[in-house]
């Protein structure tokens, strides 16, 4: 059976379907669901979200993302066993599980890996990491300039969507100069900018959704990174936020490539 355009098949090991929400991009330091699938060897089919094309994305909201993913998954008429989400993807996962549950009559299990709502400091951290990852193209002073500009934007903007717009403009200015320096034409340069824009949109448009009720049914896989997921919260607050929390002594970036995590999740879903 063909996989619909808003999804990518990571495994096809059974009729039951498990959906994973993340923004996958090559070269990122954080492990992704392909790493998880390689460890888990699940006895179910695992699909991961794909972003829309840039020309389709411009006017979409977080609700639109969920509806697009849900419609494509439900069209297959296969039982959705669970929905998983990484970081801010867990916000979308909660809405997606609810939407699918309404249609199939049974709400899928909900699992989050360091689940957290979109936060300005987190998106600025991702921006800084992206700049550092372009060290082969950017001069050190350009990276520093971009990171300083991002810090100013974070201080200025209380609206996370406006912060995302500011970060995209910084990326276009700094990245565009670097792309031109290595000989990329304007069209190819804009494609790189558009791809980064899709990531920013995925992150900030999660703010259109309120996961509070959905997360009451969520099982959280928590890393040891103090700033990630539920870790910034008090013990009382984190206990109220989700149905169950399982903690691991690994960094946030390694959560999806840790064997104990993969074994725990497959056990929950078996």
N, C-alpha and C positions, 0 to 999 in steps of 0.2 A: 504493500500500500504506500502510495506516494506521501511524503511529508509535506504539509502545507507551508506556504511561503514565509509565515511568521515564526516558524520553528525550525530547529536543526536537530536531527536525530543523533544522539550520542551512543545509544545502544538499542537493539531491537530484539530483546530476549524473551518477550512474552506478550500476551494480549493486553494485560494491565498496563496502563500508561501513568508515568510519573512526570510531572512538569517542573522544570527548574527555571527560575527567573534570575537573570544576571545580564550584565552587559559584557560580553566576551570580547576581548581584544588581544591580539597576539603581542607578546613581549611585556605584558604587565607583570609586576613582581608577585601579585597575589595569585595563588592557585585558583583554578576554576573548576567547573563541573566536569570537564573532560578528565581532569586529574582524579576527581572523585570516582567517576565511572570506571577508570582503569583499575582502581583499587577495589571497588565494591563488587565488580562483576555481577551486577544485579540481575535477578530473574524477572525483570520487567523492562518495558521499553522506556527509555529516558530521553525526553526532548528538552532542549534549551531554547529560550527566547532569542529571536533575532529582531533587531530594530527595523523600523520602516526605512524606505529609501528617503534620502534627504528632501526630495521634492514633495513627498507625502507627509513628512514629519512636521512641516512648518507650523501648522495650526492645530496640531494634536494636543490633547491633554492627557494626564495620567489615566483618566477614565477611558479615554479612547484607546490607549495602549492595552488596557485590560480587556476591553471589548473585542479588539482585534485578535488578541491571543486566544480568548475564550471561544470566539466563533470558529476559528480555524481548528482548535482542538476538538470541539464538540461535533464538528462536521464529520469527524472520523467515526463517530458512533462507537467509540471504545470506552470502557470504564476508566475514569481517571482516579487512580488509587490515592495519590498524594500530590501536593504542590509544595515545592521547596523554594526558598529565596536566600540569596547571599547578601548580607549587609542591607543597603536600602532596597534591594530586590525583594526582601521579606515584606515590605509594605505592599508592593504589587501582588505578592504571593497571597496575602490575606484576602485582598479583593478578588483575585482570580479564583481562589478556592470557594469563596462565597458565590460568585457568579456561576461557576460550574455546578455547585451543589444545588442551586435553584433549578437547574435544567435537568440534571441526571437523578435528582431525588435523594442522593447521598452526598454529603459534603466530604470532599477529600481530606485526608490527614494533612496537617500543616506543620512544616519544619522550617526553622530559620537558622542560618549560620551567622552568628553575631548580628542578629536583627537590630536595626536602628532606623529611625526616621531620617530623612535628608537633613543634614546640618551643614551650615556654612563653613565651619572649620574643617570638616571632613572633605568637602569638595575642594577647598583650597589646598589641603594636603595632597589630594590626587593631582591637582593642577601642578603643584611643585614637583611631584614625582615625575609627571610627564615631561616637564621642562628638563629635569636632570637626565631623563632617558634620552633626550635629544642632544646630549653633550657632544655627539659626533658632528652635529650640524651647528650648534649654537656656541658662541664664545662664552667664557665664564661670566663676563660682565653682562651679557644678554640674559643669561639664566638668572643672575642676581636681580637685574632690572625687572624681569617678569615676576619673580617671586615677591619683590617689594611692591610692585603694582597690585598684585593679588592681595597682599596684606592690607593695603590701603582700601581696596574694594570691600574686603571683609569688614573693615572698620566702618565704612560708609553705609553699607547696604544692610537693612534689616529684612528686606524681601529677598528670599533665596533665588527667585527667578530673575530678579534684576542683577543679583550677584552673578548668576550664570551668564547673563548677557555681557556683563563687564569682563568676565574671565575669557569669554569667547573673543571679544575684541582685542584683549591683550595677546591672546594666542595668535590671532590673525596678524597683528602688527609685528610681533617678535618672530613668529614662525614664518610669516611671509617673506621677511627680509632674508632669513636663513635659506628658505627654499629657492629664492631668486639667486642667492649666492652660489648654490650648487647647480644652477642651470635649469631648474624646473620652470615650465611655462606657467602662465597665470591659471589655466584650467586645472592643471595637475595640483598646483598649490592650493587652489580652492577646494579640491577634493579632500585633501588632508584636513583642511580647516573644517569642512562639513562633517567629516567623520568624528572629529573631536567635539563638534557641536552636537552630534547625536548622543554622545556619551553625557555631555552636560545636561541635555534635555531629559534623558532617561533619569538622571539623578534628581534634578530639581523638580520635575513634574510629579515625582512621588509625593510632593507636598500637596497635591490635589486630593490625596486620599487620606483617610483617617483609619489607621489600623487598630485602634484601641480595642474595639469589640472582637475583631478577628483574631488578634493576638492572644485573647483569653483561651483560645483552643490550640495555641502554637507551642511546640516543643522546641526549645532553643538549644543549639550547640554553641557554647560560649568558649572563646579563646582566653588566653591569659593577658592579652594586650589591654592595658588599663583604660585606654581611650575608646575601645571598640565595643560595639553591641551594648549589652546590658551593664557592662563593667563600670561606667561612670555613675550608675545609680546606687542608691543605698540598698542594703539587703531587703528591707521592707518594700521599697518601690519596685525592685526587680521581681520579687515574688508576686506582686500584684499585676505585673505587666504581662506575664505569659503563664501558660498552664503548667509547664515543667521546664526546668533548666538542667542541662548536663554540661559540666565544665571540664575543660581539657587544658593541660599544661603546655600549650603550644601557642605560637604567635598567630595573630589574625591572618597574616599572609599565608600561613601554612595549614589553615583549618581544613581546606578541601583536599589537601594532599597528605593527610595524616591517617594511617591505617586504622587506628582505634576509632576515629570519627566515622570512617566508612563502615566499619564493622557494626558500630552502634546504630547507625541509621538503617542499614539493611536489616538489622535485627528488629528494629521498630516497625519496619514495613513488611516483614515476612509474615 
